[in-house]
């Protein structure tokens, strides 16, 4: 995990309790029972001793099974929080650690968190007790993040215990845990020191040397508030004891005043140190020297501890520190009082120092505070997997996105995979207005088609692969752009070019091992190959995609696209059981908010309904599709309209829709007319009596399909041409050859749907020319021919006569020629003649082969 995300390691270290801490025995007794609770809630204001209570308990009990995460506002993001959480407990995942971390690092989508957390919870399912501390939990306010935490709490194993240290009631649903007795609450009243421990704290921990009477008074003033005692101790310098006892620590303004008094009592060097380091989440000698320069770090730290400054040591061995919240809040105000240029100067110094030290996360944070968004975007993109993008990207002002096209385009696609389409639309319009003249914008142009229905696909041109390759963009960005362009090319029937773009996108993604890009690329490639009729290649790609989904649970959102895509293959092979199953699976994963997914699901469901002859349901779906802007013109629904116009044998009530289609087709420029549109238009004008024009257009489709190996369209166009010629006796040879060609191009991929759609034509062919067709087919083609006949519900005629079948049955029984003659009451010469005919028709040369061939063809049965 650490090599993927630039974590602040100090967040994961348990702070060291200050020396001579007070043993809170009465609270320790309650904490001894932590193993009986799922959540331990320690709640109190700043300085009430929440952190010290847990750290001192852990130290006293020598707890090795405690994991610590110190939170702040930068953790209030689902990716940031869970990155730290997973890193904190990664050593407890056992053998599943690396698999889970690889899976998590490949995730882009918020919607996958429940599935990811389920895997995480399963990985923690062992018997050893585990305590996870979330310090300063009050910073966690993002509702989506809180929902994921609630899910974890609800489902975590019994041996896992969450300890929440917070100032206020956490916005989590904990009522059920409380009712079940699985919630332990220690509140502010519990945290107050009893009088005797307050005195002990002043004397032994804070080393406050005052008269007992004064200590008693100060202790009484504090009313057990540990932070108040610390403030008093830190503010003793220069104060008369009488002044101290007049303090009312319940007044926040007085607490602020005391903090100020603490600060004012310091020397200039110490003041500068406190203010300049207050902007850091943590500090140590090396970073302080880089930021402040010319300081005696050890001298200042020793002095601050002697003065009881509210300073916490995170790591004694490495000398890492941070300020108590009470003091940090005051010091932050002092830092913010500096002029903007000074603040920016120190933030940039901190950023440069942290970058040198390898803490990229904090480096980006300071770059953002310094408003150096250009440097921040550049660094974010350099991080492995771009994971930092998730928590930092929304802090980059959108109006500056055009300054870094890589960041802008990747942010757009990030919002897309998280289904944040309104954000996509905003960014697209912004980039359109601000980047129109930029060299990279031409490649990004029309990216809005993936989130809205306002793009006329057929009027879009794309940059060449070589032009995209030369753009000053990262390979991940180029891969996204190529996928977008491949989709356009696919819609435009420029299949060969689309495949080249997809393959290049896959090449770009290979070096980054980006599962999303690979999956999207394979998905579009499968769609292209499906339209070409390469269904076997499609099936191979879907197996690859299925393996990706199985090995990357984080991609589960893409399962809807997977099932929708493979449904198209099943429909073309007339596997209605497989199609129905996939449509049900797609419905389980689909959501109507995901426009392309919902559109694809409805499209395939409509075709399925037409095939099942559920015309009313199908027509209702057609109307729903036509209400989508992407189908505002019926030319984009040509394959479905082919079914529509077959209803009532191409007559009313669909005449208005037909005219609308014709008008849209005729207005479209010829280069952008798809093959499906051309074929449907050809069918319409044929039924209008324009046979010659229909024939010419169909021949154009066939020529193009043969040249570009478009199997599916070649089959469909061949069958339609047969329909136009079948009643002309002089066209017998051409009709038979067209059908043979169709069978040749369909048998390997088991393409059946076009025959089903033209089943009336197929029935006529079988009745008139079966003998001539069948005798010239290969063995595999004959098997496919039988499947065609079955799907079209056409009774195959036997290629053998009734008498030849009788002879064949005798051969199968093992009868000799003489025995056959006797059994059938025919001459021996006639038997031999029949056997010769059988061998010729079945294309065999012996009895065994004849029996095998006849069984394969269904003439004989076992």
C-alpha positions in Angstrom: 0.0 0.0 0.0 2.7 2.5 0.9 4.3 2.3 -2.5 0.9 3.3 -4.0 -0.2 6.1 -1.8 2.0 8.8 -0.3 0.8 8.4 3.3 1.9 10.5 6.3 3.4 7.7 8.4 3.1 9.8 11.6 -0.7 9.6 11.3 -0.4 5.9 12.0 1.8 6.2 15.1 0.3 6.2 18.5 1.3 9.4 20.4 3.5 8.9 23.4 1.8 9.8 26.7 3.7 12.5 28.4 6.1 11.5 31.2 4.7 11.0 34.7 1.2 10.6 33.4 -1.6 9.9 35.8 -2.9 6.4 36.1 -6.7 6.6 35.6 -7.4 3.4 37.4 -11.2 3.8 37.6 -11.3 4.3 33.8 -8.7 1.6 33.2 -11.1 -0.8 34.9 -13.8 0.1 32.3 -11.3 -0.1 29.4 -10.2 -3.6 30.6 -13.6 -4.7 29.3 -13.1 -3.2 25.8 -13.0 -6.7 24.3 -16.8 -7.0 25.1 -17.7 -3.9 22.9 -17.7 -3.3 19.2 -17.3 0.5 19.6 -15.6 2.4 22.4 -16.6 6.1 22.3 -14.4 8.5 24.2 -16.1 11.9 23.9 -15.0 15.2 25.3 -13.9 18.7 24.5 -10.3 19.7 23.7 -7.9 19.0 26.5 -10.1 16.6 28.3 -7.5 13.8 28.1 -9.1 11.6 25.5 -5.9 10.7 23.7 -3.8 10.4 26.9 -6.3 8.1 28.4 -6.0 5.6 25.6 -2.3 5.9 25.0 -1.5 5.5 28.7 -3.8 2.5 29.0 -2.2 0.9 25.9 1.3 1.6 27.4 0.4 0.2 30.8 -1.1 -2.9 29.3 1.7 -3.3 26.7 -1.0 -3.6 24.0 0.6 -4.9 20.7 -2.8 -5.3 19.1 -3.7 -1.6 18.9 -3.7 0.4 15.6 -3.7 4.1 15.6 -4.9 6.7 13.0 -4.7 10.4 13.8 -7.3 12.2 11.6 -7.7 15.8 10.4 -9.7 17.7 7.8 -7.6 16.2 5.0 -8.9 12.7 5.9 -12.5 13.8 5.4 -12.7 12.0 2.0 -13.6 8.4 1.4 -10.4 7.5 -0.5 -8.1 9.3 1.9 -9.7 7.9 5.1 -9.8 4.3 3.9 -6.2 4.5 2.5 -5.0 5.3 6.0 -7.3 2.8 7.6 -6.2 0.0 5.3 -2.5 0.9 5.8 -3.0 0.8 9.5 -4.5 -2.7 9.6 -2.7 -4.1 6.5 -0.5 -6.3 8.7 -3.6 -7.9 10.1 -4.9 -9.1 6.7 -2.7 -12.1 6.6 -2.4 -14.0 3.3 -5.1 -11.8 1.7 -3.1 -8.6 2.2 -1.4 -8.2 -1.2 -4.5 -9.3 -3.2 -6.7 -6.9 -1.3 -4.2 -4.0 -1.6 -3.8 -4.5 -5.4 -7.6 -4.6 -5.7 -8.1 -1.5 -3.6 -5.4 0.5 -5.5 -7.1 -0.3 -8.8 -10.4 1.2 -7.7 -11.7 4.5 -9.1 -15.3 4.3 -8.0 -17.0 5.3 -4.8 -19.9 2.9 -5.5 -17.6 -0.1 -5.0 -16.8 0.7 -1.4 -19.3 -1.7 0.2 -17.9 -4.6 -1.9 -14.3 -3.6 -1.1 -15.1 -3.3 2.6 -16.8 -6.7 2.5 -13.5 -8.1 1.3 -11.6 -6.1 3.9 -13.9 -7.4 6.7 -13.5 -11.0 5.4 -9.7 -10.5 5.4 -9.9 -9.5 9.1 -11.9 -12.6 10.0 -9.5 -14.2 12.4 -9.6 -14.9 16.2 -7.1 -12.3 17.5 -8.4 -9.2 19.2 -7.8 -6.0 17.3 -8.3 -2.4 18.5 -8.4 0.4 16.0 -8.2 4.0 17.3 -9.6 6.8 15.2 -8.3 10.0 16.9 -10.1 13.3 16.4 -13.0 11.6 14.6 -15.0 14.9 14.7 -13.2 15.9 11.5 -15.1 13.2 9.7 -18.3 14.9 8.3 -18.6 13.7 4.7 -21.9 11.8 4.5 -20.7 9.2 2.0 -17.6 8.5 4.0 -19.7 8.2 7.2 -22.0 5.7 5.4 -19.0 3.5 4.5 -17.8 3.7 8.2 -21.3 2.7 9.4 -21.2 -0.3 6.9 -17.8 -1.4 8.3 -19.0 -1.0 12.0 -22.2 -3.0 11.2 -20.4 -5.9 9.6 -17.0 -6.0 11.3 -16.0 -9.3 13.1 -16.6 -9.6 16.8 -12.9 -9.5 17.6 -12.5 -6.1 15.9 -13.1 -3.1 18.1 -13.3 0.6 17.0 -12.2 3.3 19.5 -13.5 6.7 18.5 -11.9 9.8 20.2 -14.0 12.8 19.4 -15.1 16.2 20.7 -18.8 15.7 19.9 -21.3 13.0 19.3 -20.3 11.2 16.1 -22.8 11.4 13.2 -23.0 7.6 13.1 -25.9 5.3 13.8 -24.8 3.6 17.0 -28.2 3.2 18.7 -28.4 -0.5 17.8 -25.0 -1.2 19.2 -26.1 0.6 22.4 -29.3 -1.5 22.6 -27.3 -4.7 22.1 -24.8 -3.7 24.9 -21.9 -3.4 22.4 -21.2 0.3 22.9 -19.0 1.6 25.7 -19.2 5.4 26.2 -16.7 7.5 28.2 -17.8 11.1 28.2 -16.4 14.4 29.4 -17.6 14.0 32.9 -15.9 10.6 33.2 -12.7 12.2 31.9 -12.5 14.9 34.6 -9.8 14.3 37.1 -11.0 13.8 40.7 -9.5 16.3 43.1 -6.7 14.1 44.4 -5.6 13.2 40.8 -5.8 16.8 39.8 -3.3 17.7 42.5 -1.1 14.8 41.5 -1.2 16.0 37.9 -0.1 19.5 38.8 2.7 18.3 41.0 4.1 15.2 39.3 3.2 15.6 35.7 3.4 19.4 35.2 6.0 19.9 37.9 4.2 23.0 39.2 6.0 24.2 42.3 3.4 26.2 44.3 1.9 26.3 47.7 -0.6 23.6 48.5 -3.4 26.1 49.0 -2.8 27.7 45.6 -2.7 24.2 44.0 -5.9 23.3 45.7 -7.5 26.5 44.4 -6.3 26.0 40.8 -7.4 22.4 40.9 -10.9 23.5 42.1 -11.0 26.2 39.3 -10.3 23.6 36.6 -13.1 21.3 37.9 -11.2 18.3 36.6 -10.5 19.7 33.1 -7.0 18.5 32.3 -6.6 21.0 29.5 -7.3 23.8 32.0 -4.6 22.6 34.3 -2.2 22.4 31.4 -3.1 26.0 30.4 -2.6 27.3 33.9 0.7 25.5 34.1 1.9 27.0 30.8 0.7 30.4 31.8 2.3 30.6 35.2 5.3 32.5 33.8 5.1 36.1 34.9 1.8 35.6 36.7 1.0 36.2 40.3 -0.6 33.3 42.1 -3.5 35.5 43.0 -4.1 36.3 39.4 -4.3 32.7 38.5 -6.9 31.7 41.0 -9.3 34.4 39.6 -9.4 32.6 36.3 -12.7 31.1 35.2 -11.7 28.2 33.0 -15.3 27.5 31.9 -15.2 30.6 29.8 -13.8 29.8 26.4 -12.7 33.4 25.9 -10.6 33.0 29.1 -9.1 29.8 27.7 -8.2 31.7 24.6 -6.8 34.5 26.7 -4.6 32.0 28.6 -3.3 30.5 25.4 -2.4 34.0 24.3 -0.7 34.6 27.6 1.3 31.4 27.1 2.4 32.7 23.7 3.3 36.2 24.9 5.5 34.8 27.6 7.8 33.2 25.0 10.9 34.7 23.5 10.9 35.9 19.8 12.7 32.7 18.5 10.2 30.5 20.3 7.2 32.5 19.0 8.5 32.3 15.4 9.0 28.6 15.8 5.5 28.0 17.1 3.7 30.1 14.5 5.7 28.7 11.5 5.4 25.1 12.5 1.7 25.4 13.4 0.9 25.0 9.7 2.5 21.5 9.7 0.6 18.4 10.6 3.8 17.2 12.3 7.4 18.4 12.5 10.9 17.2 13.4 14.3 18.7 13.3 15.0 18.1 9.6 11.8 19.8 8.3 12.0 22.6 10.8 15.6 23.5 9.7 14.5 23.5 6.1 11.4 25.7 6.7 12.7 28.2 9.4 16.5 27.9 8.9 19.1 28.9 11.5 17.4 27.5 14.5 18.6 25.3 17.4 15.8 22.8 17.2 16.8 20.8 20.3 17.2 23.9 22.4 13.8 25.2 21.5 12.0 21.8 22.0 13.6 21.4 25.5 12.6 24.9 26.4 9.0 24.4 25.3 8.6 21.2 27.3 10.1 22.9 30.4 7.5 25.7 30.0 4.7 23.1 29.7 3.7 24.1 26.2 1.0 21.9 24.9 3.2 19.8 22.8 2.8 16.1 22.0 5.6 13.7 21.1 4.5 11.2 18.4 7.7 9.3 18.0 10.4 9.7 20.6 13.0 7.7 18.6 12.6 9.9 15.5 11.9 13.1 17.4 8.5 13.8 15.8 6.1 16.2 17.4 2.7 18.0 17.0 0.8 20.5 19.0 -2.2 19.9 21.2 -5.4 21.0 19.5 -5.9 23.9 22.0 -2.6 25.5 21.2 -2.6 24.6 17.5 -5.9 26.4 16.9 -4.5 29.5 18.5 -1.3 29.3 16.6 -3.1 28.8 13.3 -4.9 32.0 13.9 -1.5 33.8 14.5 -0.2 32.2 11.3 -3.3 33.4 9.3 -2.7 36.9 10.6 0.5 37.0 8.6 0.2 38.7 5.2 -0.7 36.4 2.3 2.7 36.6 0.6 4.4 35.5 3.8 2.0 32.6 4.3 2.5 31.5 0.7 6.2 31.7 1.1 6.3 29.4 4.1 3.8 27.0 2.6 6.0 26.7 -0.5 9.1 26.2 1.6 7.2 23.5 3.5 6.0 21.9 0.2 9.6 21.8 -1.2 11.0 20.4 2.0 8.3 17.7 2.2 8.8 16.7 -1.4 12.5 16.2 -0.7 11.6 14.1 2.3 9.2 12.0 0.2 6.0 13.1 1.9 4.1 13.9 -1.3 0.7 13.9 0.4 1.7 16.8 2.7 3.6 18.5 -0.1 0.4 18.7 -2.2 -1.5 19.9 0.8 0.9 22.9 1.2 0.9 23.6 -2.5 -2.9 23.9 -2.4 -2.7 26.2 0.7 -0.2 28.3 -1.2 -2.6 28.3 -4.2 0.2 26.9 -6.4 -2.4 24.7 -8.2 -0.2 24.2 -11.3 2.5 22.5 -9.3 -0.1 20.6 -7.3 -1.8 19.2 -10.4 1.6 18.2 -11.9 2.6 16.4 -8.7 -0.7 14.6 -8.4 -0.4 13.2 -11.9 3.1 11.9 -11.1 2.0 9.8 -8.2 1.5 6.0 -8.8 -2.0 5.2 -10.0 -2.9 8.8 -9.6 -4.6 7.9 -6.3 -4.0 11.2 -4.7 -6.2 12.7 -7.4 -9.3 11.4 -5.5 -8.9 13.4 -2.3 -7.2 16.5 -3.7 -8.8 17.1 -7.0 -11.9 18.9 -5.8 -9.6 21.5 -4.1 -8.3 22.5 -7.5 -10.5 25.4 -8.8 -12.3 24.2 -11.9 -11.4 27.4 -13.8 -7.7 26.4 -13.6 -8.2 22.9 -15.1 -7.3 24.1 -18.6 -3.8 24.8 -17.3 -3.2 21.1 -17.1 -5.0 19.1 -19.9 -3.9 15.8 -18.4 -5.4 16.6 -15.0 -8.5 18.1 -16.6 -9.3 15.1 -18.9 -8.5 12.6 -16.2 -10.7 14.4 -13.7 -13.5 14.4 -16.2 -13.2 10.6 -16.7 -12.9 10.1 -12.9 -16.3 11.8 -12.4 -17.7 9.7 -15.2 -16.7 6.4 -13.7 -18.3 7.6 -10.4 -21.5 8.5 -12.3 -21.2 12.2 -11.3 -22.5 13.2 -14.7 -23.6 16.7 -13.7 -20.0 17.4 -12.7 -18.9 16.0 -16.0 -21.2 18.3 -17.9 -19.9 21.3 -15.9 -16.2 20.5 -16.6 -16.9 19.8 -20.3 -18.6 23.2 -20.8 -15.8 24.9 -18.9 -13.1 23.2 -21.0 -15.0 23.9 -24.2 -15.0 27.6 -23.3 -11.4 27.8 -22.1 -9.5 25.3 -24.2 -11.0 25.5 -27.6 -7.7 26.8 -29.1 -5.4 24.4 -27.1 -3.6 21.7 -29.1 -5.0 18.9 -27.0 -8.7 20.0 -27.0 -9.4 18.6 -30.4 -8.7 15.1 -29.0 -11.0 15.8 -26.0 -13.8 17.3 -28.1 -17.2 15.6 -28.0 -16.2 13.7 -24.8 -19.6 14.8 -23.5 -21.3 12.1 -25.6 -20.6 9.6 -22.7 -22.8 11.6 -20.3 -25.5 13.2 -22.5 -27.5 12.6 -25.6 -26.8 15.7 -27.6 -24.0 14.5 -29.8 -24.6 13.7 -33.5 -22.2 10.8 -33.7 -22.3 10.6 -37.5 -21.0 14.1 -37.9 -17.9 13.7 -35.7 -14.4 13.2 -37.0 -11.5 12.2 -34.8 -7.8 12.8 -34.6 -5.5 10.1 -36.0 -3.6 7.8 -33.7 -0.3 9.3 -34.7 -1.7 12.8 -33.9 -2.9 11.7 -30.5 0.4 9.9 -29.9 2.3 13.2 -30.4 0.1 15.2 -28.0 1.9 16.3 -24.8 -0.3 14.1 -22.7 0.3 11.1 -20.4 -0.4 7.6 -21.7 -3.3 7.1 -19.4 -5.0 10.2 -20.7 -4.3 9.2 -24.3 -5.9 5.8 -23.6 -9.1 7.5 -22.4 -9.2 9.7 -25.5 -8.6 6.7 -27.9 -11.4 4.8 -26.2 -13.7 7.7 -26.7 -12.7 8.0 -30.4 -13.0 4.3 -31.0 -16.6 4.5 -29.8 -17.3 7.2 -32.4 -15.7 5.2 -35.1 -17.7 2.2 -34.2 -21.0 4.1 -34.4 -19.9 5.3 -37.8 -19.2 1.7 -39.0 -15.5 2.5 -39.4 -14.8 -0.8 -37.7 -11.2 -1.5 -38.8 -10.1 1.9 -37.7 -12.0 1.6 -34.4 -10.1 -1.7 -33.7 -6.8 0.1 -34.3 -7.7 2.8 -31.8 -8.7 0.2 -29.2 -5.5 -1.8 -29.6 -3.5 1.3 -29.1 -5.5 2.2 -26.0 -4.7 -1.3 -24.6 -1.0 -0.7 -25.4 -1.0 2.5 -23.4 -2.8 0.9 -20.5 -0.4 -2.1 -20.4 2.4 -0.2 -18.7 0.1 1.2 -16.1 -1.8 -2.0 -15.5 -5.0 -0.1 -15.5 -7.9 -2.5 -15.2 -10.5 0.1 -16.1 -8.9 1.1 -19.4 -8.3 -2.6 -20.3 -11.9 -3.5 -19.5 -13.5 -0.6 -21.4 -11.2 -1.3 -24.4 -12.1 -4.9 -24.5 -15.8 -4.0 -24.2 -15.8 -1.7 -27.2 -13.7 -4.1 -29.2 -16.2 -6.8 -28.5 -19.0 -4.6 -29.7 -17.2 -3.8 -32.9 -16.5 -7.5 -33.6 -20.1 -8.4 -32.8 -21.3 -6.0 -35.5 -18.8 -7.5 -37.9 -20.2 -11.0 -37.1 -17.0 -12.2 -35.4 -18.9 -13.8 -32.6 -16.2 -16.4 -31.7 -13.7 -13.6 -31.2 -16.4 -11.8 -29.2 -16.8 -14.8 -26.9 -13.0 -14.9 -26.4 -13.0 -11.2 -25.4 -15.9 -11.7 -23.0 -14.1 -14.5 -21.3 -11.2 -12.2 -20.8 -13.5 -9.5 -19.4 -15.1 -12.0 -17.1 -11.7 -13.0 -15.7 -10.9 -9.3 -15.1 -14.2 -8.9 -13.3 -13.6 -12.0 -11.2 -10.1 -10.9 -10.2 -11.0 -7.2 -9.6 -14.1 -7.1 -7.4 -13.7 -3.3 -7.5 -14.9 -3.4 -11.1 -18.3 -4.9 -10.2 -20.1 -1.7 -11.4 -19.0 -2.7 -14.9 -20.9 -6.0 -14.7 -24.0 -4.4 -16.1 -22.0 -3.4 -19.3 -20.6 -6.9 -19.4 -24.0 -8.7 -19.3 -25.5 -6.2 -21.7 -22.7 -6.7 -24.2 -22.7 -10.5 -24.1 -26.5 -10.5 -24.5 -26.0 -9.2 -28.0 -23.9 -12.2 -28.9 -26.5 -14.6 -27.5 -29.2 -12.9 -29.5 -27.3 -13.2 -32.7 -26.8 -16.9 -32.0 -30.5 -17.2 -31.0 -29.5 -18.5 -27.6 -32.6 -17.0 -25.9 -32.0 -18.8 -22.6 -28.5 -17.3 -22.4 -29.8 -13.9 -23.5 -32.6 -13.9 -20.9 -30.2 -14.9 -18.1 -27.8 -12.1 -19.0 -30.6 -9.5 -19.2 -31.7 -10.4 -15.7 -28.1 -10.1 -14.5 -27.7 -6.7 -16.3 -30.9 -5.5 -14.6 -29.5 -6.4 -11.2 -26.4 -4.3 -11.7 -27.8 -1.6 -14.0 -29.1 1.8 -13.0 -31.2 4.2 -15.1 -28.9 7.0 -14.0 -26.0 5.5 -16.0 -27.1 6.7 -19.4 -25.1 4.5 -21.8 -25.7 1.4 -19.6 -29.5 2.0 -19.4 -29.6 2.7 -23.1 -27.8 -0.5 -24.0 -30.0 -2.5 -21.6 -33.2 -1.2 -23.1 -32.0 -1.7 -26.6 -31.1 -5.4 -26.1 -34.3 -6.0 -24.1 -36.3 -4.6 -27.0 -34.7 -6.9 -29.5 -35.2 -9.8 -27.1 -38.9 -9.0 -26.9 -39.2 -8.7 -30.7 -37.6 -12.1 -31.1 -39.9 -13.6 -28.5 -42.8 -12.0 -30.5 -43.8 -10.0 -27.5 -44.6 -7.1 -29.8 -46.6 -4.8 -27.5 -43.8 -4.8 -24.9 -41.2 -4.3 -27.6 -43.1 -1.4 -29.1 -43.4 0.2 -25.7 -39.6 0.0 -25.3 -39.1 1.4 -28.7 -41.1 4.5 -27.7 -39.1 4.8 -24.5 -35.8 4.7 -26.6 -37.1 7.3 -29.0 -37.7 9.6 -26.1 -34.0 9.6 -25.4 -32.2 12.4 -27.2 -29.6 10.1 -28.7 -32.5 8.4 -30.6 -34.3 11.7 -31.5 -34.0 10.5 -35.1 -35.2 7.0 -35.9 -32.1 6.5 -38.1 -30.3 5.6 -34.9 -32.7 2.7 -34.3 -32.4 1.0 -37.7 -32.0 -2.6 -36.4 -35.0 -2.3 -34.1 -37.1 -0.5 -36.7 -36.5 -3.4 -39.0 -38.6 -5.4 -36.5 -41.1 -2.6 -36.2 -41.7 -2.4 -40.0 -42.2 -6.2 -40.2 -45.2 -5.9 -38.0 -48.4 -5.9 -40.1 -46.1 -6.8 -43.1 -44.7 -3.3 -43.5 -48.0 -1.6 -43.5 -49.8 0.9 -41.1 -49.9 1.7 -38.2 -46.1 2.4 -38.5 -46.2 4.5 -41.7 -45.4 7.9 -39.9 -42.4 6.3 -38.2 -41.3 4.9 -41.6 -41.6 8.3 -43.2 -39.7 9.9 -40.3 -36.9 7.4 -40.8 -36.8 8.0 -44.6 -36.6 11.7 -44.1 -33.8 11.4 -41.5 -31.9 9.0 -43.8 -32.2 11.2 -46.9 -31.0 14.3 -45.0 -27.9 12.5 -43.8 -24.7 12.8 -45.8 -23.8 9.5 -47.5 -20.5 9.0 -45.8 -22.2 9.0 -42.4 -25.0 6.6 -43.4 -24.5 3.3 -41.5 -24.9 -0.1 -43.2 -27.9 -0.8 -41.0 -29.6 2.4 -42.2 -28.8 1.6 -45.9 -30.2 -1.9 -45.6 -33.4 -0.8 -43.9 -33.9 2.1 -46.4 -33.4 -0.5 -49.2 -36.1 -2.7 -47.7 -38.5 0.3 -47.5 -38.1 1.5 -51.0 -38.3 -2.1 -52.3 -41.8 -2.5 -50.7 -42.6 0.9 -52.3 -42.0 -0.6 -55.7 -38.5 0.8 -56.3 -36.9 -2.6 -56.9 -34.0 -1.4 -59.1 -32.9 1.2 -56.6 -33.2 -1.2 -53.7 -31.2 -3.8 -55.6 -28.4 -1.3 -56.4 -28.2 -0.1 -52.8 -28.1 -3.7 -51.5 -25.3 -4.6 -54.0 -23.4 -1.6 -52.7 -23.8 -3.0 -49.1 -22.7 -6.4 -50.2 -19.6 -5.1 -52.0 -18.6 -3.1 -49.0 -19.2 -6.0 -46.6 -17.2 -8.4 -48.7 -14.3 -6.0 -48.9 -14.2 -5.3 -45.2 -15.2 -8.8 -44.1 -18.4 -7.7 -42.5 -19.9 -11.1 -42.0 -23.1 -10.1 -40.3 -24.1 -7.4 -42.7 -23.1 -9.6 -45.7 -25.5 -12.3 -44.4 -28.4 -9.9 -43.8 -27.9 -8.2 -47.2 -27.6 -11.6 -49.0 -30.9 -12.7 -47.4 -32.7 -9.5 -48.4 -31.3 -9.8 -52.0 -32.6 -13.4 -52.1 -36.0 -12.1 -51.0 -36.0 -9.6 -53.9 -35.0 -12.4 -56.5 -36.6 -15.6 -55.2 -39.7 -15.3 -57.4 -37.6 -14.9 -60.6 -36.9 -18.4 -62.0 -33.9 -17.1 -64.0 -32.2 -16.1 -60.8 -32.1 -19.6 -59.3 -28.3 -20.0 -59.6 -27.6 -16.5 -58.0 -30.1 -17.2 -55.2 -28.5 -20.5 -54.3 -25.0 -19.0 -54.4 -26.0 -16.1 -52.2 -27.5 -18.5 -49.7 -24.4 -20.7 -49.8 -22.3 -17.6 -49.2 -24.4 -16.6 -46.2 -24.1 -20.1 -44.7 -20.3 -20.0 -45.4 -19.9 -16.7 -43.5 -22.3 -17.7 -40.6 -21.5 -21.3 -39.8 -18.2 -20.8 -37.9 -19.7 -18.1 -35.6 -23.1 -19.9 -35.4 -24.9 -16.7 -36.6 -28.7 -17.5 -36.7 -30.6 -14.3 -36.0 -30.6 -12.9 -39.6 -32.2 -16.2 -40.8 -34.8 -16.0 -38.1 -35.7 -12.5 -39.2 -36.0 -13.7 -42.8 -37.6 -17.0 -41.9 -40.3 -16.7 -44.6 -37.6 -16.4 -47.3 -35.6 -19.3 -45.8 -38.7 -21.5 -45.8 -39.2 -20.8 -49.6 -35.6 -21.6 -50.2 -35.7 -24.9 -48.4 -38.9 -25.9 -50.2 -37.6 -25.0 -53.7 -33.8 -25.5 -53.7 -32.8 -27.6 -50.7 -31.3 -30.4 -52.7 -29.1 -28.0 -54.7 -28.0 -26.0 -51.7 -27.4 -29.0 -49.3 -25.3 -31.1 -51.7 -22.6 -28.5 -52.0 -22.2 -27.7 -48.3 -19.3 -28.9 -46.2 -20.0 -31.1 -43.2 -19.8 -28.2 -40.7 -22.0 -26.1 -43.0 -24.6 -28.9 -43.2 -24.7 -28.9 -39.4 -25.3 -25.1 -39.4 -27.9 -25.5 -42.1 -29.8 -27.8 -39.9 -29.6 -25.2 -37.1 -31.0 -22.6 -39.5 -33.9 -24.9 -40.4 -34.6 -25.5 -36.7 -34.6 -21.8 -35.7 -36.8 -20.9 -38.7 -39.1 -23.9 -37.9 -38.7 -25.3 -41.4 -38.9 -29.0 -41.9 -35.8 -30.2 -43.7 -36.3 -32.3 -46.7 -34.2 -35.5 -46.7 -31.6 -35.6 -49.4 -32.3 -39.3 -49.7 -35.5 -40.8 -51.2 -37.8 -42.9 -49.1 -36.5 -46.2 -50.6 -32.9 -45.0 -50.1 -33.6 -44.4 -46.4 -35.0 -48.0 -46.2 -31.9 -49.4 -47.8 -29.8 -47.2 -45.4 -31.7 -48.6 -42.4 -30.9 -52.2 -43.6 -27.2 -51.3 -43.9 -27.3 -49.9 -40.4 -28.8 -53.2 -39.2 -25.8 -55.0 -40.8 -27.7 -56.6 -43.6 -25.9 -57.8 -46.7 -26.9 -56.7 -50.2 -28.7 -59.9 -50.8 -30.5 -59.7 -47.4 -31.6 -56.1 -48.2 -33.0 -57.3 -51.6 -34.9 -60.1 -49.8 -36.2 -57.8 -47.0 -37.3 -55.1 -49.4 -38.5 -57.4 -52.2 -36.3 -55.7 -54.8 -33.6 -57.0 -57.1 -29.9 -57.2 -56.1 -29.0 -54.8 -59.0 -31.6 -52.2 -57.6 -30.0 -52.5 -54.1 -26.5 -51.8 -55.6 -27.9 -48.8 -57.5 -29.5 -47.4 -54.3 -26.3 -47.8 -52.4 -24.3 -46.0 -55.1 -26.8 -43.1 -54.9 -26.6 -43.0 -51.1 -22.8 -42.8 -51.2 -22.9 -40.0 -53.8 -25.5 -37.9 -51.9 -23.8 -38.4 -48.5 -20.3 -37.9 -50.1 -19.0 -41.1 -48.6 -17.5 -44.3 -50.0 -18.3 -47.1 -47.6 -21.1 -48.4 -45.3 -19.6 -47.2 -42.0 -19.1 -43.7 -43.3 -22.7 -43.7 -44.7 -24.2 -44.6 -41.3 -22.1 -42.0 -39.5 -23.0 -39.2 -42.0 -26.7 -40.1 -41.9 -26.8 -40.0 -38.1 -25.0 -36.6 -38.1 -27.6 -35.2 -40.5 -30.5 -36.6 -38.5 -31.6 -39.1 -41.3 -30.9 -42.0 -38.9 -31.1 -41.9 -35.1 -29.3 -43.9 -32.6 
